[in-house]
């Protein structure tokens, strides 16, 4: 897929950021999911990781989940379509995690993803004032190392890495059109096909050896094919033994 660079212009606005957990009575935004593709794409990413044994209890992997910061005395919450935090502090007994604040609750999110929709392109917004654009919030305030923007209809995938200067820089894919995510030890790329009654482009994971992390249905089909191959080998062996005048049942 060709890359479409839409990186916003730099600004030099400074912020005073306080990392404190949201109070229990804070009302989180209740924005509806923009389209049916977004939850399917997010669930597919998690499913492959879970079946591969990648997910640990210390991690946070969520979709449409609030990431928070208090910036210039105002609480800001953005809910990316998918987020990965390598290590978080355990939730208190009986607590349901409603949001996440870096430093106060664990590490900096390592990866955030946004799936483009037919709206105003807010995924590229560098708005420097409250409530801040998504790009600005992830890059300058949260300082998330990897920002992924995916356009499901066209299959265009953009991966941005936070540079030493604090700016997002567009990454080039490898020869297989995939992007290595160091913090996960996995590559991210685009796959075309059908899952969950949706046919189109999907984001998929590959391990360091180039093996695709399979979904549940794919694992079932793989096992069925393996069983069929074993049965065929057994049938050929029995046929060969009979051709040699040997009764397989007597062995």
Secondary structure, DSSP 4 states (H G I P E B T S, - for coil): ------PPPP------EE--PPPTT-----PPPS-HHHHHHHHHHHHHHHHTT---TT-EEESSEEEEEEETTEEEEEEESEEEES-BPPPPTTPPP-EE-TTTSBSPPSEEEEE--SS--GGG----STT--HHHIIIIII--SEEEEEETTTTEEEEEEE-TTS-EEEPPP-TTS-EEETTTTEEEEEEEEEETTEEEEEEEEE-TTSPBPPPHHHHHHHHHHHHHHHHHHHHHHHHHHHHTT--GGG-
